[in-house]
Amino acid sequence: MPELTDPEDQKLVVLARSTRARTSAAEGAAVRDLDGRTYAAVTVDLPSLQVSALAGCVVMAVASGARGLEAAVVLGDREAPDSADLAVLRDFAGAGVPVHHGDGRGTVQGTTEA
């Protein structure tokens, strides 16, 4: 399993893990924008609204005036982020943003580029 050596990426893991644990959501995610600000979100699964954790982070970054993203972390039960989440990330931040993904305990299992 890959180990994150960048302390800023490790911070994203902590944010995603704690946000997910606090809400008992299926997934937790965190992103860092080009100015170093971080945003964390969880999966929203209501009868009238479904938003992935990563899409929630992108929404918050856009609403805060971010100009792009440097990195993302998604933690949950899936093997890797799905193509819809990667498309949302690319739509906002362009291609090449690393998306670290792992289990709900925060163990990073791989990295995918958006």
N, C-alpha and C positions, 0 to 999 in steps of 0.2 A: 504494500500500500504506500502511495506517495506521502511524503511528509512535507507540510508547508514550512518553509524556512523564513518567509517574509513575515515579520511581526504584524504588519498591517493586514495581511491575509488571515493570519491566526485570529486577529481581532474580529474579522468577519465571521469566522467559525463560531466564536463565543457569542456574538450577537445573534446569529441564526439559531444556534442551539438554545440559548436562553429564551428567545422569543417563542420558539416552538414549544418548549417545556412549560412556559408560563400559561399558554393557551390550550395545550394538549392538541394542537393542530396536526394534520397529516404531514405538512412540510413547513419548514422555516427557511427563510432566505435573508441574505444581507448583501448589499452592494456598496461600493465606494465610488464616489464621483471624481471628476478630474481635479476638484479642489480639495479632496481628502475627506469630504463629508460622507457619513455613512447613513444608510437607511436599512431598516429591518422590517420584515412583514411575514405573515403566515398565510397559509391557504384559507380562503374564505369559501365556505360551502353552505350557502343558504338556499332555501327554495327559489328565491328570485334573483340570486346573485352568486356566481362562481368565479373566483379569481385565484390564480395560482400565487404562491408566495413570491416567486420571482417577478411576476407581472405587477404585484402589489408594490414591490420595491421600485420598479421602473416608474409606476404612477407617482409615487412620492418624490422621486428624483426629478421628474418632469415638473411636478407642481411646485417644487422648491427652486426651479430655475437652473438646474444642473445642465451643463453643456455636453455631457457624455459620461461614460463610466470607465473605470480602470479595471475592476475585478468584481466577481460575484461568487457567492457560496450558496448552495442549495442543499439542505439536509432533510432526509426523509427515507421512505421505504423503496423508492424507485432506484434502479441501477444507474440512471443518468437523467439529466434534464430532458424533457420531451421537446420535440421539434417546434411546437407552438411557443414554448417559453424562449427557446433560442431565437426564434423569429422576432419576438417582442424585443428582446435585447438588441438584436441587430438593427431593427427599425429605429431604435433610439440612439444606440451607441456605435453602430457600424460593426463590421466584421473584426474578429480577432480578440475580443474581450475574453479573458480566461474565466471559465465557470468551473469552480471546484465543487465537486459533489460528493456526498457521503451519507452515512447512516444517521439516524436520529440522535445517537450519542455524540456525534461530532467527529467521528473517524472519517477522514477524507479518503475516498476510494479511487478517485480519478479526477482528471481535469479535461474539460472539453472547451473548444473555442467557439464562441458564438459567431 
